[in-house]
Amino acid sequence: MPSVKTNSGAKKRFKITGSGKIKRKQAFKNHILTKKTTKQKRNLTGFTMVSESDMPRVRALLKI
């Protein structure tokens, strides 16, 4: 029986917390940063949780 492979892109982008939730990085912080305010860029820093509606899709990619 072949092993089930995790999606390579997903394993680089998502981390599972101790409680079973999935962390992700905030979007919109890669380019075209000159027109965004400092406050906007600061608030995009850090991690946030994957929404409940997207959770089944991400779990399928991570095979959990």
N, CA, C and O atoms as CSV, one atom per row, in Angstrom:
chain,resi,resn,atom,element,x,y,z
A,1,MET,N,N,0.849,-1.188,0.000
A,1,MET,CA,C,0.000,0.000,0.000
A,1,MET,C,C,0.889,1.245,0.000
A,1,MET,O,O,1.712,1.401,0.902
A,2,PRO,N,N,0.744,2.144,-0.997
A,2,PRO,CA,C,1.586,3.346,-1.019
A,2,PRO,C,C,1.197,4.318,0.091
A,2,PRO,O,O,0.054,4.353,0.549
A,3,SER,N,N,2.187,5.102,0.505
A,3,SER,CA,C,1.922,6.072,1.572
A,3,SER,C,C,1.137,7.255,1.020
A,3,SER,O,O,1.252,7.576,-0.163
A,4,VAL,N,N,0.340,7.908,1.865
A,4,VAL,CA,C,-0.444,9.070,1.474
A,4,VAL,C,C,0.446,10.296,1.615
A,4,VAL,O,O,1.005,10.547,2.682
A,5,LYS,N,N,0.575,11.060,0.529
A,5,LYS,CA,C,1.484,12.201,0.540
A,5,LYS,C,C,0.753,13.490,0.896
A,5,LYS,O,O,-0.358,13.739,0.427
A,6,THR,N,N,1.389,14.298,1.726
A,6,THR,CA,C,0.899,15.624,2.077
A,6,THR,C,C,1.203,16.573,0.923
A,6,THR,O,O,2.239,16.444,0.271
A,7,ASN,N,N,0.312,17.521,0.667
A,7,ASN,CA,C,0.544,18.529,-0.358
A,7,ASN,C,C,1.745,19.390,0.041
A,7,ASN,O,O,1.749,19.990,1.116
A,8,SER,N,N,2.759,19.450,-0.822
A,8,SER,CA,C,4.020,20.125,-0.484
A,8,SER,C,C,3.844,21.617,-0.245
A,8,SER,O,O,4.476,22.179,0.649
A,9,GLY,N,N,2.985,22.269,-1.042
A,9,GLY,CA,C,2.749,23.695,-0.856
A,9,GLY,C,C,2.039,23.980,0.445
A,9,GLY,O,O,2.325,24.977,1.109
A,10,ALA,N,N,1.110,23.106,0.819
A,10,ALA,CA,C,0.331,23.310,2.040
A,10,ALA,C,C,1.181,23.132,3.285
A,10,ALA,O,O,1.008,23.864,4.260
A,11,LYS,N,N,2.097,22.173,3.270
A,11,LYS,CA,C,2.898,21.940,4.476
A,11,LYS,C,C,3.859,23.091,4.755
A,11,LYS,O,O,4.303,23.268,5.890
A,12,LYS,N,N,4.185,23.879,3.716
A,12,LYS,CA,C,5.038,25.054,3.912
A,12,LYS,C,C,4.240,26.259,4.406
A,12,LYS,O,O,4.810,27.170,5.006
A,13,ARG,N,N,2.932,26.277,4.163
A,13,ARG,CA,C,2.113,27.456,4.451
A,13,ARG,C,C,1.295,27.367,5.727
A,13,ARG,O,O,0.900,28.399,6.270
A,14,PHE,N,N,1.032,26.174,6.218
A,14,PHE,CA,C,0.157,26.002,7.373
A,14,PHE,C,C,0.858,25.259,8.492
A,14,PHE,O,O,1.687,24.383,8.248
A,15,LYS,N,N,0.511,25.625,9.752
A,15,LYS,CA,C,1.010,24.929,10.932
A,15,LYS,C,C,-0.179,24.594,11.813
A,15,LYS,O,O,-1.133,25.368,11.895
A,16,ILE,N,N,-0.126,23.447,12.472
A,16,ILE,CA,C,-1.216,23.020,13.350
A,16,ILE,C,C,-0.867,23.406,14.786
A,16,ILE,O,O,0.241,23.141,15.253
A,17,THR,N,N,-1.812,24.030,15.480
A,17,THR,CA,C,-1.602,24.429,16.870
A,17,THR,C,C,-1.870,23.234,17.779
A,17,THR,O,O,-2.334,22.188,17.325
A,18,GLY,N,N,-1.576,23.398,19.056
A,18,GLY,CA,C,-1.790,22.336,20.022
A,18,GLY,C,C,-3.246,21.954,20.179
A,18,GLY,O,O,-3.565,20.802,20.474
A,19,SER,N,N,-4.133,22.919,19.982
A,19,SER,CA,C,-5.567,22.648,20.125
A,19,SER,C,C,-6.198,22.105,18.848
A,19,SER,O,O,-7.393,21.810,18.829
A,20,GLY,N,N,-5.396,21.967,17.761
A,20,GLY,CA,C,-5.910,21.395,16.521
A,20,GLY,C,C,-6.328,22.407,15.481
A,20,GLY,O,O,-6.742,22.033,14.383
A,21,LYS,N,N,-6.226,23.695,15.810
A,21,LYS,CA,C,-6.541,24.720,14.816
A,21,LYS,C,C,-5.361,24.852,13.863
A,21,LYS,O,O,-4.271,24.345,14.130
A,22,ILE,N,N,-5.592,25.544,12.741
A,22,ILE,CA,C,-4.541,25.685,11.734
A,22,ILE,C,C,-4.183,27.160,11.587
A,22,ILE,O,O,-5.050,28.003,11.352
A,23,LYS,N,N,-2.883,27.461,11.730
A,23,LYS,CA,C,-2.375,28.817,11.590
A,23,LYS,C,C,-1.986,29.073,10.149
A,23,LYS,O,O,-1.582,28.161,9.427
A,24,ARG,N,N,-2.115,30.343,9.732
A,24,ARG,CA,C,-1.664,30.755,8.410
A,24,ARG,C,C,-1.128,32.170,8.475
A,24,ARG,O,O,-1.435,32.910,9.410
A,25,LYS,N,N,-0.327,32.555,7.488
A,25,LYS,CA,C,0.182,33.915,7.396
A,25,LYS,C,C,-0.887,34.808,6.783
A,25,LYS,O,O,-1.778,34.333,6.080
A,26,GLN,N,N,-0.790,36.106,7.056
A,26,GLN,CA,C,-1.710,37.075,6.470
A,26,GLN,C,C,-1.315,37.337,5.016
A,26,GLN,O,O,-0.129,37.333,4.686
A,27,ALA,N,N,-2.282,37.560,4.163
A,27,ALA,CA,C,-2.030,37.875,2.755
A,27,ALA,C,C,-1.785,39.385,2.589
A,27,ALA,O,O,-1.908,40.149,3.547
A,28,PHE,N,N,-1.446,39.791,1.394
A,28,PHE,CA,C,-1.281,41.201,0.997
A,28,PHE,C,C,-0.070,41.881,1.629
A,28,PHE,O,O,-0.118,43.089,1.864
A,29,LYS,N,N,1.013,41.159,1.915
A,29,LYS,CA,C,2.193,41.771,2.519
A,29,LYS,C,C,3.440,41.469,1.691
A,29,LYS,O,O,4.551,41.549,2.216
A,30,ASN,N,N,3.287,41.123,0.406
A,30,ASN,CA,C,4.449,40.727,-0.388
A,30,ASN,C,C,4.977,41.817,-1.313
A,30,ASN,O,O,6.190,42.012,-1.403
A,31,HIS,N,N,4.104,42.517,-1.989
A,31,HIS,CA,C,4.574,43.535,-2.938
A,31,HIS,C,C,3.539,44.647,-3.014
A,31,HIS,O,O,2.456,44.547,-2.437
A,32,ILE,N,N,3.886,45.706,-3.733
A,32,ILE,CA,C,3.080,46.940,-3.800
A,32,ILE,C,C,2.848,47.471,-2.382
A,32,ILE,O,O,1.718,47.756,-1.986
A,33,LEU,N,N,3.930,47.595,-1.640
A,33,LEU,CA,C,3.832,48.029,-0.246
A,33,LEU,C,C,3.914,49.541,-0.094
A,33,LEU,O,O,3.609,50.063,0.979
A,34,THR,N,N,4.317,50.258,-1.138
A,34,THR,CA,C,4.496,51.702,-1.018
A,34,THR,C,C,3.174,52.428,-0.832
A,34,THR,O,O,3.128,53.453,-0.152
A,35,LYS,N,N,2.097,51.919,-1.421
A,35,LYS,CA,C,0.807,52.600,-1.293
A,35,LYS,C,C,0.034,52.177,-0.053
A,35,LYS,O,O,-1.026,52.738,0.224
A,36,LYS,N,N,0.539,51.197,0.705
A,36,LYS,CA,C,-0.130,50.763,1.932
A,36,LYS,C,C,0.451,51.542,3.110
A,36,LYS,O,O,1.650,51.820,3.155
A,37,THR,N,N,-0.406,51.886,4.051
A,37,THR,CA,C,0.056,52.661,5.201
A,37,THR,C,C,0.874,51.776,6.136
A,37,THR,O,O,0.792,50.549,6.086
A,38,THR,N,N,1.658,52.418,6.982
A,38,THR,CA,C,2.479,51.691,7.949
A,38,THR,C,C,1.602,50.867,8.887
A,38,THR,O,O,1.937,49.734,9.231
A,39,LYS,N,N,0.488,51.443,9.293
A,39,LYS,CA,C,-0.445,50.744,10.177
A,39,LYS,C,C,-1.020,49.496,9.504
A,39,LYS,O,O,-1.143,48.441,10.126
A,40,GLN,N,N,-1.366,49.636,8.237
A,40,GLN,CA,C,-1.922,48.511,7.486
A,40,GLN,C,C,-0.898,47.386,7.364
A,40,GLN,O,O,-1.231,46.215,7.546
A,41,LYS,N,N,0.350,47.747,7.056
A,41,LYS,CA,C,1.415,46.744,6.926
A,41,LYS,C,C,1.711,46.090,8.261
A,41,LYS,O,O,1.955,44.884,8.314
A,42,ARG,N,N,1.695,46.850,9.329
A,42,ARG,CA,C,1.958,46.308,10.661
A,42,ARG,C,C,0.867,45.316,11.067
A,42,ARG,O,O,1.161,44.273,11.651
A,43,ASN,N,N,-0.393,45.640,10.760
A,43,ASN,CA,C,-1.500,44.762,11.119
A,43,ASN,C,C,-1.539,43.486,10.284
A,43,ASN,O,O,-2.187,42.515,10.673
A,44,LEU,N,N,-0.857,43.476,9.148
A,44,LEU,CA,C,-0.777,42.274,8.321
A,44,LEU,C,C,0.351,41.346,8.760
A,44,LEU,O,O,0.457,40.228,8.257
A,45,THR,N,N,1.191,41.791,9.685
A,45,THR,CA,C,2.290,40.977,10.185
A,45,THR,C,C,1.738,39.909,11.125
A,45,THR,O,O,0.744,40.127,11.817
A,46,GLY,N,N,2.386,38.775,11.139
A,46,GLY,CA,C,2.005,37.735,12.087
A,46,GLY,C,C,1.047,36.722,11.506
A,46,GLY,O,O,0.773,36.710,10.305
A,47,PHE,N,N,0.545,35.875,12.380
A,47,PHE,CA,C,-0.293,34.760,11.975
A,47,PHE,C,C,-1.743,34.991,12.355
A,47,PHE,O,O,-2.051,35.795,13.235
A,48,THR,N,N,-2.629,34.273,11.678
A,48,THR,CA,C,-4.048,34.251,12.005
A,48,THR,C,C,-4.532,32.822,11.793
A,48,THR,O,O,-3.795,31.993,11.259
A,49,MET,N,N,-5.748,32.527,12.200
A,49,MET,CA,C,-6.280,31.172,12.072
A,49,MET,C,C,-7.026,31.007,10.748
A,49,MET,O,O,-7.586,31.969,10.222
A,50,VAL,N,N,-7.030,29.797,10.221
A,50,VAL,CA,C,-7.808,29.464,9.026
A,50,VAL,C,C,-9.280,29.480,9.424
A,50,VAL,O,O,-9.635,28.986,10.494
A,51,SER,N,N,-10.135,30.041,8.581
A,51,SER,CA,C,-11.561,30.127,8.900
A,51,SER,C,C,-12.196,28.733,8.903
A,51,SER,O,O,-11.695,27.809,8.263
A,52,GLU,N,N,-13.293,28.601,9.626
A,52,GLU,CA,C,-13.972,27.308,9.771
A,52,GLU,C,C,-14.435,26.758,8.425
A,52,GLU,O,O,-14.409,25.546,8.216
A,53,SER,N,N,-14.860,27.635,7.504
A,53,SER,CA,C,-15.334,27.175,6.202
A,53,SER,C,C,-14.209,26.619,5.337
A,53,SER,O,O,-14.451,25.760,4.489
A,54,ASP,N,N,-12.981,27.097,5.541
A,54,ASP,CA,C,-11.833,26.609,4.770
A,54,ASP,C,C,-11.128,25.430,5.434
A,54,ASP,O,O,-10.281,24.785,4.816
A,55,MET,N,N,-11.474,25.145,6.690
A,55,MET,CA,C,-10.795,24.105,7.449
A,55,MET,C,C,-10.829,22.724,6.771
A,55,MET,O,O,-9.786,22.074,6.713
A,56,PRO,N,N,-11.974,22.242,6.255
A,56,PRO,CA,C,-11.968,20.915,5.617
A,56,PRO,C,C,-11.037,20.827,4.406
A,56,PRO,O,O,-10.402,19.798,4.173
A,57,ARG,N,N,-10.965,21.924,3.636
A,57,ARG,CA,C,-10.099,21.942,2.457
A,57,ARG,C,C,-8.623,21.864,2.844
A,57,ARG,O,O,-7.852,21.130,2.226
A,58,VAL,N,N,-8.235,22.625,3.870
A,58,VAL,CA,C,-6.839,22.631,4.309
A,58,VAL,C,C,-6.481,21.294,4.952
A,58,VAL,O,O,-5.384,20.777,4.739
A,59,ARG,N,N,-7.395,20.737,5.734
A,59,ARG,CA,C,-7.159,19.416,6.344
A,59,ARG,C,C,-6.964,18.342,5.278
A,59,ARG,O,O,-6.147,17.438,5.454
A,60,ALA,N,N,-7.704,18.432,4.177
A,60,ALA,CA,C,-7.552,17.462,3.085
A,60,ALA,C,C,-6.177,17.581,2.443
A,60,ALA,O,O,-5.575,16.572,2.075
A,61,LEU,N,N,-5.672,18.813,2.303
A,61,LEU,CA,C,-4.343,19.016,1.728
A,61,LEU,C,C,-3.250,18.503,2.652
A,61,LEU,O,O,-2.242,17.962,2.197
A,62,LEU,N,N,-3.460,18.680,3.973
A,62,LEU,CA,C,-2.463,18.239,4.956
A,62,LEU,C,C,-2.627,16.779,5.342
A,62,LEU,O,O,-1.784,16.226,6.049
A,63,LYS,N,N,-3.705,16.148,4.886
A,63,LYS,CA,C,-4.012,14.743,5.186
A,63,LYS,C,C,-4.108,14.490,6.682
A,63,LYS,O,O,-3.526,13.538,7.200
A,64,ILE,N,N,-4.866,15.374,7.387
A,64,ILE,CA,C,-5.089,15.194,8.828
A,64,ILE,C,C,-6.573,15.082,9.108
A,64,ILE,O,O,-6.973,14.926,10.261
